[in-house]
Amino acid sequence: MAIVNVPINTGSVVSVDEQMVNSKFLNCFVGEDNKVFSTPGQKLIIALNNARAIWYTPFNGGSYLVVTDTAIERVTLVGTKQTIATIPNSSQPVQIAENMKNQLCICDGLNAYILTQSTTIADKLTTLDSTVGFDLTNPITCTELNTSFIVGSANGGKFQVSSPNDGLTWSVFDEAQIESALTSLVCLTTFKNNLFVLGGSAIERWVPNMVTLNQPFPFTRDNSYRTDYGCISTDSVVSNIDAVVWLSDDYKVMMMDETGVKPLTDSGLTHLFSKYDAAASSHGSFYTAKGQWIYHLYFPNSADNGGDVSWIYNLNSQKWSQVDYHVISSLGTYLTDAVRNVPVVGFADGFYQLTDEQQADRFFTVRSLMLDIPAAQRNSFRQKISNIVAEVVQGKVQESTDEPQHLIMRFSRDNLTWSNAITSRLGETGQRENITRWSIQSAVEGSVGFEITYYGKLDLTLKSLTFQLN
């Protein structure tokens, strides 16, 4: 008699063969101590019409600047809203940057704006044009480095740098042209005090320098640097203090950190992403959930049924999982942006804080994981399987008024055909450590798979899954 531990820390692992799924996690992810956590619910902060980009500004005690389809809104930390200005809908990606003078630069592929914040007069929004020396058309991307704004154009592969701490002063002499090897300028980002230009087929690095009469431009191209991974989507690029992540032109999710540039997807997931119809419109976000750093990548209109697909990558556990926002709304809402590094996100219908399930206004009704025993262990399985045990930790005490909470399990003896669903109740009210047991007797033929599904409002955590061989 032997007890076999089922590896629950794999995350989603996709085979290159589209007919096979090695393991699949839906609305749950691998987190601390290799436990499986349910994806947080969402608590409404304020209803908004399609929050396309969100930026937290520390100005005047802190607030959120939100760009919607038709307006720039300020949302306070307590959830009140003020419309700063109306803008035309560009239907293109939106990026925001901020300097030390409380100015924000906003680019949406149609226009570039400077928002000057003030405590004494109304915030002023200025559309950048030639009257302030701005020389670019179709500004698609912006960032900030050393107090200067840097804006890139979708036309012609140029970027332009503002005067330090002055988003309303630009010069045609402060422009640069990318090399033709990049094919196109897709996104600007900064990392470790350097400027990186993500092109359609490669990346350039530009190093800050002292402005002199002989060197009037504030950056110098590093000709010794070259990365042959381009970027397919401006919106997929997200940076935090320690990393920059994006979807490359060959459908790999790439990460730049202090060790260099490396892929986060294997061949199976890369192949899957390449099949999505709207990969070029994918949108990336960084946020935190349950103490974990999450990169969220959303693909519009890419599901088999024509709906949206979202994937998350936990930078802590280095595992992928899928998130299905359709299960929480009949409208099919999807995550459009997030405030970097904090649990605040934007959806098509509003602005939400990620929270535990019982406090949430809406939650994921279905959480599931499909697990496959590694091939190295399978040859020893020529016996009967019995006593499948799931050790579950409830994040919140179940209230007596709640509907019963259940785990539903199916298992496979060949990873092709699956048993009928077997339901087991999750302990009694008030219990926090729960052993959920399925008593079965079934012969196995060297391959074992499990599917665990949870329906309920509890903030569920799965600690382990084992089975017994007789």
Secondary structure as GFF3:
##gff-version 3
##sequence-region A 1 470
A	DSSP	beta_strand	2	5	.	.	.	ID=ss1
A	DSSP	beta_strand	13	14	.	.	.	ID=ss2
A	DSSP	beta_strand	21	26	.	.	.	ID=ss3
A	DSSP	beta_strand	28	30	.	.	.	ID=ss4
A	DSSP	three_ten_helix	32	34	.	.	.	ID=ss5
A	DSSP	beta_strand	36	38	.	.	.	ID=ss6
A	DSSP	beta_strand	41	47	.	.	.	ID=ss7
A	DSSP	beta_strand	53	57	.	.	.	ID=ss8
A	DSSP	three_ten_helix	59	61	.	.	.	ID=ss9
A	DSSP	beta_strand	63	67	.	.	.	ID=ss10
A	DSSP	beta_strand	71	76	.	.	.	ID=ss11
A	DSSP	beta_strand	81	86	.	.	.	ID=ss12
A	DSSP	beta_strand	95	98	.	.	.	ID=ss13
A	DSSP	beta_strand	103	107	.	.	.	ID=ss14
A	DSSP	beta_strand	112	116	.	.	.	ID=ss15
A	DSSP	beta_strand	124	127	.	.	.	ID=ss16
A	DSSP	three_ten_helix	130	132	.	.	.	ID=ss17
A	DSSP	beta_strand	139	145	.	.	.	ID=ss18
A	DSSP	beta_strand	148	153	.	.	.	ID=ss19
A	DSSP	beta_strand	158	163	.	.	.	ID=ss20
A	DSSP	beta_strand	166	177	.	.	.	ID=ss21
A	DSSP	three_ten_helix	180	182	.	.	.	ID=ss22
A	DSSP	beta_strand	185	191	.	.	.	ID=ss23
A	DSSP	beta_strand	194	199	.	.	.	ID=ss24
A	DSSP	beta_strand	203	208	.	.	.	ID=ss25
A	DSSP	beta_strand	219	221	.	.	.	ID=ss26
A	DSSP	three_ten_helix	234	236	.	.	.	ID=ss27
A	DSSP	beta_strand	238	239	.	.	.	ID=ss28
A	DSSP	beta_strand	244	247	.	.	.	ID=ss29
A	DSSP	beta_strand	253	257	.	.	.	ID=ss30
A	DSSP	beta_strand	260	263	.	.	.	ID=ss31
A	DSSP	alpha_helix	267	274	.	.	.	ID=ss32
A	DSSP	three_ten_helix	279	281	.	.	.	ID=ss33
A	DSSP	beta_strand	283	289	.	.	.	ID=ss34
A	DSSP	beta_strand	292	299	.	.	.	ID=ss35
A	DSSP	beta_strand	309	314	.	.	.	ID=ss36
A	DSSP	beta_strand	319	323	.	.	.	ID=ss37
A	DSSP	three_ten_helix	325	328	.	.	.	ID=ss38
A	DSSP	beta_strand	335	338	.	.	.	ID=ss39
A	DSSP	beta_strand	344	347	.	.	.	ID=ss40
A	DSSP	beta_strand	350	355	.	.	.	ID=ss41
A	DSSP	three_ten_helix	357	359	.	.	.	ID=ss42
A	DSSP	beta_strand	367	372	.	.	.	ID=ss43
A	DSSP	alpha_helix	375	378	.	.	.	ID=ss44
A	DSSP	beta_strand	384	394	.	.	.	ID=ss45
A	DSSP	beta_strand	406	412	.	.	.	ID=ss46
A	DSSP	beta_strand	422	425	.	.	.	ID=ss47
A	DSSP	beta_strand	433	443	.	.	.	ID=ss48
A	DSSP	beta_strand	449	455	.	.	.	ID=ss49
A	DSSP	beta_strand	460	469	.	.	.	ID=ss50
###
